[in-house]
Amino acid sequence: MTQIKICGLMREQDADVINEVKPDFAGFVFAPSRRQISLETALRFRQIIDDTIPTVGVFVNAPLDEMLTVFRSGAIQYVQLHGNEPEDTVQALKDAGAKVFQVYKPDEPITPTAADYTMLDSGAGSGIPLDWKRVPQASHPFILAGGLTPENVAEAITTVRPDVVDVSSGVETNKQKDPEKKSEQSLLLLTTTKKR
């Protein structure tokens, strides 16, 4: 089955809904963004979220020490690198015990990496979908992000066959996470047929 990551949690009620919906990953944004939260908030959310749901911290060209501090706090188990971080950073995070999502932009070559997953994203929370027919094949477990909604995710899965889909703005109404959309999104994905 294609797994689900719901990213950009901002409120305690978002964490509560994560426990109801039970996606495969939940994401916290630490990079400058309208969805940015503090480490203190992330730790509070981590206490609410079921222990079986791993959490992912999103960073953009952050200092390695900052990312390691967040990881070692227990707030996250995965680090998502959304900038131009070098492979040395990926390896340093893995050496510290973190799992890593390495993000690539459209038309950027997917290069060899020690990251656990590669992600292709159309933009940093832009809500604009990729041209799924142009998505390259990846050797790593692959995450598709960018403009995914309850209305288009089934087509995206059928076309790209990703290991994971990452949704954020697609499950929001008026720039806040919408519990009804989250539930609809997860129900659709969890009943999707297995990738071929």
C-alpha angles and dihedrals in degrees: 000000000000109000126228132229118187109197138190103043109184108164137046090244088060089059090048091054091049087062091052096045097037102205118185093249137016121204135215120194114221095166120093104282140118085264095052116131133184126249089249091056092045091053090051091050091047089057090054098044118085112264091234092064111080118219127221127208117213116214134173115206091324121166112269091237091057093052092046091050091054092046094047091049089068093240092118140020097194132049118211112204108207100167135055097295115164125237089254088067092050090052094046091053092048091048087056090054100259124133115228138217110198111202125211129190126228113286090013112124115246102235129196110282141170089226117124093228136017118215130199113205129178092215145325099293094320094140090223115132124228125241092262094197089064097052109122124230113261128208093208126067100285133222123198118206139165130083097357114159137168086262099055107024096091090056091047091052093047093048101040103021095210123185090228135017119209118208129183120136089028090070095046134097118195089355094302128104109264114215092206092054092046091054093046091048094051095044090053094048097043091055094046115118116255119272114267 
